[in-house]
Amino acid sequence: MEITRPTDRGYAALRHVYARTGQPGSVLLPRSTAEVVEALGIVRSSGRPFSVRSGGHGISSIATNDGGDVIDLRWMASVEHRGGTHVRIGPGARWGAVAHELSPLGLAISSGDSGDVGVGGLATTGGVGLMGRAHGLTIDRLRSAEIVTADGRVHRVSETEDPDLFWAVRGAGANVGIVTSFDFEAAETSDVVQATVAYQPTDLAAFLVAWGRTVEEAAREVSAFLYIGAGPRPFAQATVVYAGDDLGAAVPELKRFVRLPGTAGQRSMVVPYSAVPLTSGAPHTGQQRAAAHTGLAVHLDDDLAARIAVLLRAGGAEMVQIRSVGGAVNDVHPDATAYAHRHQNFPVTAVSVDGGPAFDRAWEPVHERMDGMYLSFESDHRAEAVAEAFPPRTLARLRTLKARFDPDDVFDQNFDVTEAARSDG
Ligand SMILES: Cc1cc2nc3c(=O)[nH]c(=O)nc-3n(C[C@H](O)[C@H](O)[C@H](O)COP(=O)(O)OP(=O)(O)OC[C@H]3O[C@@H](n4cnc5c(N)ncnc54)[C@H](O)[C@@H]3O)c2cc1C
């Protein structure tokens, strides 16, 4: 197996991730499941801290480290059409590449707004995407997976094979092993209608309440992400996607978003779904220094909207992102997957370049109103955050599985459920 160390050529291109620079002692680059087993054996026997990396685009920035090892799955990036809607994807693929491979086949998998995000990180936690209200989370389309557990065993998991492990993979995959391949049931969608709308609201809180109501009232074919910049006169930009190419049905749905107060401009197009996730392909240099806090909201009510408006106007965060879930995401029973948040409508995420205590304090009034959390948008891994990501029943089941599949807590890097157990005393 290829192993790159600091003195080797090519190390510079492997050491960093999107939002953090790193200086690992070695980067192991497996090309097969057997080599992942070998890599895990090597890092376990070294006793040094290690990271698992798929796309390296995690907001958590834990896919690199200083002085430890990294298992980097970038060479396991195949996208294989296995007939019908069945697609097998390697963890190192990026969602932009997946969309481009599937588009000519008339297929698509809802992932997220960034095509640079890796398959492995997103498909083990959730996957809040721009066709989510139509097709569910990314994990809701997962039909089976292959995973290497801490003891080096390889499991094929599905509803019928190791169903407990399959349950854990869909929301807490990083706690139970390294996923080496994902089998999805893609949706038969090729073209979608995408609108980009700019807003300059005079009353941000009132605008957010109207935005929330509009999203909740929209047909489930509509998913809508809103990005609001900070400042005394906040501006916002939205990406709204109608999952389908029926213009007669799409246009009235998208018009609701253009009628919102403060609309400053809009552009709508029929595009292949592959044009939706924004993809730069830029190498990782730790370029995006950012901290993020996040939570889920059922509704954008007056009180929550006012708190978000204060956060932005006071400059407590550089940006707030409000994505949409609901629809097909909430058709799934909370106990069906380790991602249990199936009644909320909005992931709300605050982003700060500098992070730190001032950002934590500014977030707190919004945090108080949050109902659960999607861990992929959070850069704080304290035990309390683990308890927000996994409600009590989910956490209890995860701890039981953790004790069975990872008794030595080898996979302790990403929202470690054992940490939560410890903090409970
Ligand atoms: C610009 C940007 C936009 C984003 N937009 C969205 C969005 O719209 N919707 C959404 O849902 N998410 C979004 N995310 C969050 C993203 O889904 C997560 O950060 C995800 O973890 C990134 O996946 P990755 O493979 O690139 O991560 P990496 O940085 O490679 O990995 C992150 C962590 O995931 C775990 N992990 C990675 N691969 C595996 C594996 N094969 N098996 C087990 N565990 C693994 C490890 O603990 C690893 O440290 C966005 C992130 C960014 C930076």
The ligand as a Tripos MOL2 file, in Angstrom:
@<TRIPOS>MOLECULE
LIG
   53    58     1     0     0
SMALL
NO_CHARGES

@<TRIPOS>ATOM
      1 C1        -18.6050   23.9460    1.7030 C.3       1 LIG1
      2 C2        -19.3780   22.8400    2.3730 C.ar      1 LIG1
      3 C3        -20.7210   22.6590    2.0670 C.ar      1 LIG1
      4 C4        -21.4450   21.6190    2.6670 C.ar      1 LIG1
      5 N1        -22.7690   21.4550    2.3370 N.ar      1 LIG1
      6 C5        -23.4530   20.4070    2.8450 C.ar      1 LIG1
      7 C6        -24.8040   20.1850    2.4840 C.ar      1 LIG1
      8 O1        -25.4040   20.9450    1.7300 O.2       1 LIG1
      9 N2        -25.4330   19.1040    3.0170 N.ar      1 LIG1
     10 C7        -24.8070   18.2450    3.8840 C.ar      1 LIG1
     11 O2        -25.4270   17.2680    4.3270 O.2       1 LIG1
     12 N3        -23.5330   18.4440    4.2580 N.ar      1 LIG1
     13 C8        -22.8480   19.5040    3.7680 C.ar      1 LIG1
     14 N4        -21.5640   19.7350    4.1780 N.ar      1 LIG1
     15 C9        -21.0180   18.9360    5.2690 C.3       1 LIG1
     16 C10       -20.4130   17.6490    4.7630 C.3       1 LIG1
     17 O3        -21.4210   16.7260    4.4480 O.3       1 LIG1
     18 C11       -19.5830   17.0060    5.8500 C.3       1 LIG1
     19 O4        -18.6330   17.9460    6.2830 O.3       1 LIG1
     20 C12       -18.9190   15.7160    5.4030 C.3       1 LIG1
     21 O5        -18.3870   15.0680    6.5280 O.3       1 LIG1
     22 C13       -17.8060   15.9150    4.3990 C.3       1 LIG1
     23 O6        -17.4820   14.6890    3.8070 O.3       1 LIG1
     24 P1        -15.9760   14.3770    3.3770 P.3       1 LIG1
     25 O7        -15.9040   12.9570    2.9620 O.co2     1 LIG1
     26 O8        -15.5010   15.3990    2.4080 O.co2     1 LIG1
     27 O9        -15.2820   14.6090    4.7840 O.3       1 LIG1
     28 P2        -13.8790   14.2280    5.4060 P.3       1 LIG1
     29 O10       -13.3120   15.5130    5.8950 O.co2     1 LIG1
     30 O11       -13.0490   13.3920    4.5110 O.co2     1 LIG1
     31 O12       -14.3320   13.3400    6.6280 O.3       1 LIG1
     32 C14       -14.9700   13.9030    7.7420 C.3       1 LIG1
     33 C15       -15.1190   12.8200    8.7910 C.3       1 LIG1
     34 O13       -16.1130   11.8880    8.3820 O.3       1 LIG1
     35 C16       -15.7550   10.5790    8.7760 C.3       1 LIG1
     36 N5        -15.6050    9.7430    7.6000 N.ar      1 LIG1
     37 C17       -15.1420   10.1310    6.3810 C.ar      1 LIG1
     38 N6        -15.1450    9.1000    5.5340 N.ar      1 LIG1
     39 C18       -15.6080    8.0140    6.2190 C.ar      1 LIG1
     40 C19       -15.8320    6.6590    5.8810 C.ar      1 LIG1
     41 N7        -15.5890    6.1940    4.6540 N.pl3     1 LIG1
     42 N8        -16.3150    5.8130    6.8240 N.ar      1 LIG1
     43 C20       -16.5760    6.2570    8.0980 C.ar      1 LIG1
     44 N9        -16.3880    7.5450    8.4570 N.ar      1 LIG1
     45 C21       -15.9000    8.4190    7.5370 C.ar      1 LIG1
     46 C22       -14.4470   10.6830    9.5350 C.3       1 LIG1
     47 O14       -14.6920   10.7830   10.9130 O.3       1 LIG1
     48 C23       -13.8780   11.9710    8.9800 C.3       1 LIG1
     49 O15       -12.9700   12.5760    9.8520 O.3       1 LIG1
     50 C24       -20.8240   20.7680    3.6070 C.ar      1 LIG1
     51 C25       -19.4640   20.9570    3.9340 C.ar      1 LIG1
     52 C26       -18.7540   21.9870    3.3340 C.ar      1 LIG1
     53 C27       -17.3150   22.1870    3.7080 C.3       1 LIG1
@<TRIPOS>BOND
     1     1     2 1
     2     2     3 ar
     3     2    52 ar
     4     3     4 ar
     5     4     5 ar
     6     4    50 ar
     7     5     6 ar
     8     6     7 ar
     9     6    13 1
    10     7     8 2
    11     7     9 ar
    12     9    10 ar
    13    10    11 2
    14    10    12 ar
    15    12    13 ar
    16    13    14 ar
    17    14    15 1
    18    14    50 ar
    19    15    16 1
    20    16    17 1
    21    16    18 1
    22    18    19 1
    23    18    20 1
    24    20    21 1
    25    20    22 1
    26    22    23 1
    27    23    24 1
    28    24    25 2
    29    24    26 1
    30    24    27 1
    31    27    28 1
    32    28    29 2
    33    28    30 1
    34    28    31 1
    35    31    32 1
    36    32    33 1
    37    33    34 1
    38    33    48 1
    39    34    35 1
    40    35    36 1
    41    35    46 1
    42    36    37 ar
    43    36    45 ar
    44    37    38 ar
    45    38    39 ar
    46    39    40 ar
    47    39    45 ar
    48    40    41 1
    49    40    42 ar
    50    42    43 ar
    51    43    44 ar
    52    44    45 ar
    53    46    47 1
    54    46    48 1
    55    48    49 1
    56    50    51 ar
    57    51    52 ar
    58    52    53 1
@<TRIPOS>SUBSTRUCTURE
     1 LIG1         1 GROUP 0 **** ****
